[in-house]
Each structure stands twice: as structure tokens, then as C-alpha cells.
Amino acid sequence: EFERMQLKERLESALGTLTDVQRRVVLMHDLEGFKHREIATELGVPEGTVRSHLFLARRALRQLLGGLMQGKNDDG
């Protein structure tokens, strides 16, 4: 339970470093399952812009959380 709380805090902290648009895009796509086109329509931006924001957001999250999940992936 303690590890789960720590993970949640680190994830929230990392998400907080993203721009508002990057955070919305990554949450809508990766958490809520929206497609690029749906996000573009919702945010009123081109689909390519959504893809760019998603790429940049994921890269930033990987840099901030990179080692966090690595040990978990090694188990299975």
C-alpha cells in the first residue's frame, strides 16, 4: 500500500510538470482511451498537434519516471 501511494504521488508530480495541453492529451489518450482525432476535436487543434503533444508528454514522463517501472517489468 505504501509503494502504491508513493507511485501515485510520483505520477501526480510528474504530470504536474507537463503543460496543461500535454497533460490533457496524455490523460485523454492513455487513461481514457480517446483516439487522436477525438482529442483534436475536443481541444480544437489539428490531429498532428495532438500527436506532437502526446509524444512530448510521454518523453517527459519517461525521463521523470524512467526507473520507476523498470523493476516491475523485469519480473515477468
C-alpha positions in Angstrom: 0.0 0.0 0.0 2.8 2.4 0.8 4.5 1.7 -2.5 1.2 2.3 -4.3 0.9 5.7 -2.6 4.4 6.6 -3.5 3.8 5.7 -7.1 0.7 7.8 -7.2 2.5 10.8 -5.7 5.3 10.5 -8.2 3.0 10.1 -11.1 0.9 13.1 -10.0 4.1 15.1 -9.5 5.3 14.2 -13.0 2.0 15.0 -14.6 2.2 18.4 -12.9 5.3 19.2 -14.8 3.6 18.9 -18.1 1.8 21.8 -19.9 -1.9 21.9 -19.4 -2.4 20.7 -23.0 0.2 17.9 -22.8 -1.4 16.7 -19.5 -4.9 16.7 -21.1 -3.8 14.9 -24.2 -1.9 12.2 -22.3 -4.7 11.6 -19.9 -7.4 11.6 -22.6 -5.4 9.2 -24.8 -3.6 6.9 -22.4 -6.1 6.8 -19.5 -9.5 7.4 -21.0 -8.8 5.8 -24.4 -9.7 8.7 -26.7 -8.4 8.5 -30.3 -6.2 11.2 -31.7 -9.0 12.6 -33.8 -11.4 12.7 -30.9 -8.9 14.6 -28.8 -8.2 17.0 -31.7 -11.9 17.7 -32.0 -12.4 18.2 -28.2 -9.4 20.5 -27.9 -9.9 22.3 -31.2 -6.4 21.6 -32.6 -5.1 19.7 -35.6 -4.6 15.9 -35.1 -0.9 16.4 -35.8 -0.7 18.8 -32.8 -2.3 16.1 -30.6 0.3 13.6 -31.7 3.1 16.1 -31.0 1.8 16.9 -27.5 1.4 13.2 -26.8 4.9 12.4 -27.9 6.4 15.3 -25.8 4.3 14.4 -22.8 5.4 10.7 -22.9 9.0 11.6 -23.4 8.9 14.0 -20.3 7.1 11.3 -18.2 9.7 8.7 -19.3 12.5 11.0 -18.2 10.9 11.7 -14.9 9.6 8.2 -14.1 12.0 6.1 -16.2 13.4 3.9 -13.4 10.2 3.8 -11.5 8.6 1.0 -13.5 11.7 -0.7 -14.8 11.9 -3.1 -11.9 8.3 -4.1 -12.3 8.8 -5.0 -16.0 11.8 -7.3 -15.2 9.6 -9.6 -13.1 7.6 -11.1 -16.0 
